[in-house]
Amino acid sequence: MIHVLLASTLPLAAFFAHWWWRGRRVSPRALVVLALTCLASGLWAVVPDLPRLWGDPLYYHQLHYRSYCDVWWFHCSIDRRSAIDDSMLFPVLFVLAAAAVLAVAWRELARRERAAVGPGDAVGPAPPERG
């Protein structure tokens, strides 16, 4: 969890800076780009753990002691410090970051729906006519 959160820090910071700069507005494209960049960066961050997927624990351990292992967003330095990896702070931060993005997306969706309906348009079925 910590690896994905740290890998998503730069895309999240860029997203919220862009959101703030545009007057707290965001396009659907920016939300998709955020998701894709967080996904790509998060996948990059967990590359050293991938040998465990295909059942190669020897290569997994060897990879963690290579000199270049920290190129994957400091993955191996984090893994060497179990206090960081075991902290409950990072799952909480992950949930807060996801909730913040969801709140921005929800707000933008509500704004777009209000703009599409228009201020004078009726919502729901028309009242019955009296005759």
Backbone hydrogen bonds in HBPLUS format (Angstrom, degrees):
<---DONOR---> <-ACCEPTOR-->    atom                        ^
c    i                          cat <-CA-CA->   ^        H-A-AA   ^      H-
h    n   atom  resd res      DA  || num        DHA   H-A  angle D-A-AA Bond
n    s   type  num  typ     dist DA aas  dist angle  dist       angle   num
A0005-LEU N   A0001-MET O   2.99 MM   4  6.22 162.9  2.02 155.5 160.8     1
A0006-LEU N   A0002-ILE O   2.91 MM   4  6.04 169.8  1.92 152.1 154.8     2
A0007-ALA N   A0003-HIS O   2.97 MM   4  6.03 152.2  2.04 140.0 148.6     3
A0008-SER N   A0004-VAL O   2.95 MM   4  6.06 134.3  2.17 138.8 150.4     4
A0008-SER N   A0005-LEU O   3.12 MM   3  5.10 129.1  2.39  93.9 107.5     5
A0009-THR N   A0006-LEU O   3.26 MM   3  5.19 156.6  2.32  99.0 106.0     6
A0012-LEU N   A0008-SER O   2.92 MM   4  5.96 160.3  1.96 153.9 160.3     7
A0013-ALA N   A0009-THR O   2.86 MM   4  5.99 159.2  1.90 151.0 156.9     8
A0014-ALA N   A0010-LEU O   2.97 MM   4  6.15 164.1  2.00 154.4 158.4     9
A0015-PHE N   A0011-PRO O   2.91 MM   4  6.04 155.4  1.97 144.8 152.0    10
A0016-PHE N   A0012-LEU O   2.92 MM   4  6.15 171.5  1.93 156.6 157.7    11
A0017-ALA N   A0013-ALA O   2.95 MM   4  6.05 151.6  2.04 144.9 153.2    12
A0018-HIS N   A0014-ALA O   2.95 MM   4  6.08 158.9  2.00 145.1 151.0    13
A0019-TRP N   A0015-PHE O   2.83 MM   4  6.04 157.2  1.88 150.5 157.8    14
A0020-TRP N   A0016-PHE O   2.94 MM   4  6.01 159.3  1.98 141.6 146.7    15
A0021-TRP N   A0017-ALA O   2.90 MM   4  6.02 161.9  1.93 148.1 153.6    16
A0022-ARG N   A0018-HIS O   2.99 MM   4  6.13 145.1  2.12 145.0 153.1    17
A0024-ARG N   A0019-TRP O   2.82 MM   5  4.93 129.4  2.07 146.5 153.3    18
A0023-GLY N   A0020-TRP O   3.10 MM   3  5.35 149.8  2.19 116.2 116.1    19
A0030-ALA N   A0027-SER O   3.05 MM   3  5.22 121.4  2.40  99.9 113.8    20
A0031-LEU N   A0027-SER O   3.26 MM   4  6.71 149.7  2.36 148.1 156.0    21
A0032-VAL N   A0028-PRO O   3.04 MM   4  6.39 153.7  2.11 149.2 156.2    22
A0033-VAL N   A0029-ARG O   2.84 MM   4  6.08 162.8  1.87 153.4 158.6    23
A0034-LEU N   A0030-ALA O   2.88 MM   4  6.02 154.1  1.95 141.1 148.4    24
A0035-ALA N   A0031-LEU O   3.06 MM   4  6.30 163.1  2.09 144.4 148.3    25
A0036-LEU N   A0032-VAL O   2.93 MM   4  6.21 162.7  1.96 153.9 158.6    26
A0037-THR N   A0033-VAL O   2.84 MM   4  5.99 162.7  1.87 153.9 158.7    27
A0038-CYS N   A0034-LEU O   2.90 MM   4  6.01 160.3  1.93 153.2 158.8    28
A0039-LEU N   A0035-ALA O   2.93 MM   4  6.04 152.4  2.01 142.0 150.2    29
A0040-ALA N   A0036-LEU O   2.88 MM   4  6.08 166.8  1.90 150.0 153.3    30
A0041-SER N   A0037-THR O   2.90 MM   4  5.92 164.8  1.92 145.5 150.5    31
A0042-GLY N   A0038-CYS O   2.81 MM   4  5.76 152.9  1.88 140.3 148.7    32
A0043-LEU N   A0039-LEU O   2.86 MM   4  6.04 156.5  1.92 149.8 155.8    33
A0044-TRP N   A0040-ALA O   2.99 MM   4  6.20 156.7  2.05 145.0 151.6    34
A0045-ALA N   A0041-SER O   3.02 MM   4  6.25 147.4  2.13 140.9 149.6    35
A0046-VAL N   A0042-GLY O   3.26 MM   4  6.56 133.3  2.50 140.5 151.1    36
A0046-VAL N   A0043-LEU O   3.22 MM   3  5.37 137.1  2.42  99.1 110.1    37
A0047-VAL N   A0044-TRP O   3.40 MM   3  5.46 169.3  2.41 106.3 108.8    38
A0049-ASP N   A0046-VAL O   2.91 MM   3  5.39 148.8  2.01 115.8 125.6    39
A0050-LEU N   A0047-VAL O   3.06 MM   3  5.30 156.9  2.12 112.4 119.5    40
A0052-ARG N   A0049-ASP O   3.14 MM   3  5.87 148.7  2.24 119.2 127.0    41
A0053-LEU N   A0050-LEU O   2.78 MM   3  5.26 141.4  1.92 116.2 127.4    42
A0056-ASP N   A0051-PRO O   2.90 MM   5  5.20 167.8  1.91 149.8 149.9    43
A0055-GLY N   A0052-ARG O   3.25 MM   3  4.88 160.6  2.29  96.5 100.6    44
A0060-TYR N   A0056-ASP O   3.10 MM   4  6.31 157.5  2.15 150.5 157.6    45
A0061-HIS N   A0057-PRO O   2.99 MM   4  6.18 161.6  2.03 147.3 150.3    46
A0062-GLN N   A0058-LEU O   2.93 MM   4  6.17 159.3  1.98 149.2 155.8    47
A0063-LEU N   A0059-TYR O   2.81 MM   4  5.86 161.0  1.85 150.3 155.2    48
A0064-HIS N   A0060-TYR O   3.28 MM   4  6.49 146.8  2.39 140.6 148.4    49
A0065-TYR N   A0062-GLN O   3.09 MM   3  5.47 155.7  2.16 108.8 116.4    50
A0066-ARG N   A0063-LEU O   3.29 MM   3  5.33 168.4  2.31 109.6 110.1    51
A0069-CYS N   A0066-ARG O   3.31 MM   3  5.40 168.5  2.33 110.3 112.0    52
A0071-VAL N   A0068-TYR O   3.07 MM   3  5.81 165.7  2.09 126.4 128.7    53
A0072-TRP N   A0069-CYS O   3.43 MM   3  6.35 172.9  2.44 120.8 122.3    54
A0074-PHE N   A0070-ASP O   2.98 MM   4  3.97 161.6  2.02 127.9 124.5    55
A0075-HIS N   A0072-TRP O   3.08 MM   3  5.62 138.8  2.26 115.1 125.2    56
A0078-ILE N   A0074-PHE O   3.11 MM   4  6.31 155.8  2.18 152.2 158.7    57
A0079-ASP N   A0075-HIS O   2.98 MM   4  6.27 158.3  2.03 147.9 154.4    58
A0080-ARG N   A0076-CYS O   3.01 MM   4  6.16 140.1  2.17 141.8 151.2    59
A0081-ARG N   A0078-ILE O   3.08 MM   3  5.45 151.8  2.16 108.7 117.2    60
A0084-ILE N   A0081-ARG O   3.10 MM   3  5.65 132.9  2.33 111.8 122.2    61
A0085-ASP N   A0081-ARG O   3.26 MM   4  6.60 166.0  2.28 151.0 154.6    62
A0086-ASP N   A0082-SER O   2.80 MM   4  5.78 145.0  1.92 146.0 154.0    63
A0087-SER N   A0084-ILE O   3.31 MM   3  5.37 157.0  2.37 102.7 109.4    64
A0093-LEU N   A0089-LEU O   2.92 MM   4  6.20 157.6  1.97 150.8 157.6    65
A0094-PHE N   A0090-PHE O   2.87 MM   4  6.00 152.2  1.95 146.4 154.2    66
A0095-VAL N   A0091-PRO O   3.02 MM   4  6.25 159.8  2.07 146.6 150.6    67
A0096-LEU N   A0092-VAL O   2.95 MM   4  6.22 158.6  1.99 149.9 156.2    68
A0097-ALA N   A0093-LEU O   2.88 MM   4  6.07 158.1  1.93 148.6 154.1    69
A0098-ALA N   A0094-PHE O   2.98 MM   4  6.22 162.9  2.01 149.8 154.6    70
A0099-ALA N   A0095-VAL O   2.84 MM   4  6.01 155.6  1.90 147.9 155.2    71
A0100-ALA N   A0096-LEU O   2.89 MM   4  6.09 150.5  1.98 145.0 152.8    72
A0101-VAL N   A0097-ALA O   3.08 MM   4  6.36 161.1  2.12 151.0 155.1    73
A0102-LEU N   A0098-ALA O   2.94 MM   4  6.12 159.9  1.98 147.7 154.0    74
A0103-ALA N   A0099-ALA O   2.85 MM   4  6.02 152.3  1.93 144.8 152.2    75
A0104-VAL N   A0100-ALA O   3.05 MM   4  6.30 157.5  2.10 147.2 152.6    76
A0105-ALA N   A0101-VAL O   2.92 MM   4  6.15 164.2  1.95 152.4 156.9    77
A0106-TRP N   A0102-LEU O   2.81 MM   4  5.94 160.3  1.85 149.6 155.4    78
A0107-ARG N   A0103-ALA O   2.94 MM   4  6.04 160.3  1.98 145.5 150.9    79
A0108-GLU N   A0104-VAL O   3.00 MM   4  6.18 157.8  2.05 147.1 153.2    80
A0109-LEU N   A0105-ALA O   2.91 MM   4  6.11 155.1  1.97 147.7 154.8    81
A0110-ALA N   A0106-TRP O   2.94 MM   4  6.19 160.4  1.98 150.1 155.1    82
A0111-ARG N   A0107-ARG O   2.97 MM   4  6.22 156.5  2.03 146.1 152.6    83
A0112-ARG N   A0108-GLU O   2.96 MM   4  6.16 160.2  2.00 149.2 154.2    84
A0113-GLU N   A0109-LEU O   2.94 MM   4  6.16 155.2  2.00 149.7 156.6    85
A0114-ARG N   A0110-ALA O   2.99 MM   4  6.19 160.6  2.03 149.3 154.2    86
A0115-ALA N   A0111-ARG O   2.98 MM   4  6.18 155.6  2.04 146.9 153.9    87
A0116-ALA N   A0112-ARG O   2.97 MM   4  6.12 145.6  2.09 141.7 150.7    88
A0117-VAL N   A0113-GLU O   3.05 MM   4  6.26 152.7  2.13 149.0 155.2    89
A0118-GLY N   A0114-ARG O   3.00 MM   4  6.07 159.9  2.04 146.8 152.7    90
